[in-house]
Amino acid sequence: MIPDVKGNGLKMTENLRRTPLYEEHLALGARMVPFAGYEMPVQYAGIIEEHNAVRSFAGVFDVCHMAEFRVFGFGAFDFLQRVLTNDLRRISELGTAQYTLLCDEDAGIIDDLIVYHTGDLEYLIIANAANHTTDLDWLTSHAPEGVTVSGSGPTSEMSPEGTVELVDESERTAMIALQGPRALSIVQELAGTGFEVPDRFTITEAVLDTVPALVARTGYTGEDGVEILTHVSMIAGIWRSILSFPEVAPCGLGARDTLRLEMGYPLHGSDMDRGVDPISAGLGWAVGRDKGPFVGSEAIARLREEGPARRLVGLQVDAGIPRAGYPLLREGEEVGKVASGTYSPTLQTGIATAYVPASLAEPGTEFEVVIRKKTAMATVVKPPFVKDTSLSAVKA
Amino acid sequence: MYPSELMYHKEHEWVRVDGDVATIGITHFAQDQLGEVVYVDLPSDGDSVTADETFGEIESVKSVSELYAPVSGEIVEVNSALDDASETVNEDPYGEGWMIKVKMSDSSELDALMSAGDYEASLSE
């Protein structure tokens, strides 16, 4: 009954990379799966148990596979303002961060990113692991006139005015996410009394149980919490310190996916890709309106004016579990396919996202979703699917 | 993990024989590989099943798997308690987590099934 499983573990394709926490995962009994070129934990105790731990207490995730790029120099602002969609002036204050998109000239979404303003002339970008090389190539080849991009590592001298350096920090940078209503008190305890927890969407320095780190109040679960960055050689120490708190559960990619989908957070590669623009994806809020020209700005302006043909919507399903690719029907005609779908441990129903014709995107609109041999009712709802979390309390 | 009084199908179902009635469920290995079961789709009383063919589906958060009938016959009882408590399949796969009872039409099909020892050995191949 499990055709792709043989023996005692999932078969791994060769040449998968391991994060600096690989041995920790094995010791914790994780089930490892291939993901974006890495061998990653999909679950430890179980997806639902881990999911519920994050919603009620705290969970910690290995996100070392994600890519980190550092952009610095006198031209850093102009370069990023020109190649990313969001308005970088919104994070002019040091330590602030924003969600943004890397788009092509046709407004296709190459990746979604978080940009942290980490220094006077410096920005830190966190990118999806699967897009690591694509992003780097795109950024390198799309430097505007008068700007040179070097991917070769930091130089000893500050570059002359008008230049910028782009450094891939991924090899030496490790990242974990600590998420849940108890996350902040745990960070506070690890960082000691002098430490002030950063505001939402800001980043600060900290020493966590003797380990120097960057602590950002960001995440992908809908709970309050932090993402912690440090050198790869030191991440295991922080990981263990966090897990020494009895209320913290190690969490895998399985729970990461159910948590993010309950919030309606899009996943690049599932909910959007190069064939989709920010307006159709409901990400217009991450595109600056009066920042001047940037890559994709003309196409996005046109889409804003004309309105997109399709929109990404949230769907709640009355029976069964919708999964990616399942058809959506309206009066017997296929009008779309499920983009992301899962079982919601919080709601205990199936939830999904899908691109549907813009005229059918209103909340309350009903579809039939074909779940293999059966059909179920799918109703458009405005995400988040789960409304009350520790993060919604912060935002309110 | 693999009770010796049961017989096992290669697709990870078990059979408990009582006269001409076979009770069928999934093995410890299967429930462990699936993870937390969130949905079990079973046929109805009176439906017939055929050995080595699918009779239902089982879903965890991440995956869907088909259930294979180890023997042929007519379904005489379905474990409807799993509709509201699918996690029972994980908690008690050989007891309360059973799925269907089948009145066997050809008990010689049992000869094709594995013993606990053979099944366990097949898992490490």
HADDOCK unambig.tbl for C-alpha pairs under 7 A between the chains (distance, minus, plus):
assign (segid A and resid 1 and name CA) (segid B and resid 11 and name CA) 4.47 0.50 0.50
assign (segid A and resid 1 and name CA) (segid B and resid 12 and name CA) 6.13 0.50 0.50
assign (segid A and resid 1 and name CA) (segid B and resid 65 and name CA) 5.83 0.50 0.50
assign (segid A and resid 1 and name CA) (segid B and resid 66 and name CA) 5.43 0.50 0.50
assign (segid A and resid 1 and name CA) (segid B and resid 67 and name CA) 5.83 0.50 0.50
assign (segid A and resid 1 and name CA) (segid B and resid 68 and name CA) 6.64 0.50 0.50
assign (segid A and resid 2 and name CA) (segid B and resid 11 and name CA) 6.98 0.50 0.50
assign (segid A and resid 2 and name CA) (segid B and resid 65 and name CA) 6.14 0.50 0.50
assign (segid A and resid 7 and name CA) (segid B and resid 123 and name CA) 5.00 0.50 0.50
assign (segid A and resid 7 and name CA) (segid B and resid 124 and name CA) 4.85 0.50 0.50
assign (segid A and resid 7 and name CA) (segid B and resid 125 and name CA) 5.94 0.50 0.50
assign (segid A and resid 8 and name CA) (segid B and resid 124 and name CA) 6.49 0.50 0.50
assign (segid A and resid 46 and name CA) (segid B and resid 35 and name CA) 6.29 0.50 0.50
assign (segid A and resid 46 and name CA) (segid B and resid 36 and name CA) 6.40 0.50 0.50
assign (segid A and resid 342 and name CA) (segid B and resid 61 and name CA) 6.49 0.50 0.50
assign (segid A and resid 343 and name CA) (segid B and resid 61 and name CA) 5.69 0.50 0.50
